[in-house]
């Protein structure tokens, strides 16, 4: 039976890295957002057996944008594939207007 240690380690990693960050509503810890994303993915049929890298990347998807964490740390802890997915999900700085549209276009055409 496959172990899920990387997935559970990613949950812990997310709690540590997002730390005391909060959502726009200041009383909600930011880590709730990526956990909700993984809940949605689970409901859509993604699971730790077949989609562990995707679920880990979902947990880490805002870490590069919102914390001082470097890509190398994510790749060292969870592998290059997870790192690549996180990069694809990371919005460039200043994603207003045209830049956001470019990011969305890149995202739509990224790996599936």
N, C-alpha and C positions, 0 to 999 in steps of 0.2 A: 504494500500500500504506500502510495506517495505521501510524503510528509509536507506540511504547509509551513514549515518554519520560516521560509522567506516571506510569505504573506503576513504571518503574525509579527515577524521582525519589522516589516514595513509599516504596520499599524503603530508599533512603538516608535519607530523612526519618525513617522508623521506627527505624532503627539509631541515628540521632543523638538523637532525642527520648527513646527508652527508655533510652539511655545505658547506665549501669552497673546499672540495675535488674535484679534477679534474680527467678526464680520462687521458690516456697516452698522448693524444694530449692535452697539458696543458690548452688550452683555452676552453675546453668543460666541463661544470660542471658534476660531477660524477652522480648526480641524474638523468640525462638524460638516463643513462643505465637502471635502474629499471623501469623508465617510459616507455621506449621502450619495455621492456619485457611485461609490462601490455598491451601495444598496440598490441603486437603480440598475447597475450592470448585472447584479445577482438576479434581480427580478426579470431582466431581459434574457436570462438563461446562461450568463457567463458564470464560470465557477473556478475554484482554485485548482481543480484537477487539470483542466484544459486551457485555462486562460490566466494563469498566475501572473505572468509578466504584465498583461493588460491591467489587471486589478491593482498590482503594485504601482504601476505608472499612474493610475487614476488617483491613488493615495498621494502620490508625489507630484502631481501635475502643476501645482502652483509654488512648489518649494523653490525653484530657481528664480521665479519672479519676485517672491515675497520674503525670502530669507537670504542669508549670506552663504548658503550651501552651494557648493560647486558641483558641477556635473560629475567630476571624477569620483566624488564620494558616493553618489547614487550608483554609478557604474561599478565601483569597488564592492559595494554592499549587495547589489541586486543584479548586476550584469549589464553588458553593453546593450542588449536588446531593450531592457527597461529604460536605460539612459536615452536611447534613440527615440523611444515613444514619448518620454518626458519632454525632450527637445521639440518634438513635433507639436506637442500640446502647449508649449510655452509661448505666450504672446510676446512680441517685441515691445520694448519700452515705448511709451507714447502711442498706444494703439488707437488713436482717434482717427476718424475719417478714413482717408485712403490707406494708411498703414493697417488699420483693422481689416479693411476689405482685402488687402493683399495677404494678411495672415489667414483669413478665412479661406481664401482661394488656395493657399498653400496647404492648409489643413485638409480641405476636401480632396486634394490630389495627392496626399501623403500615403504612406503605406497603409494597407488595410488589414 
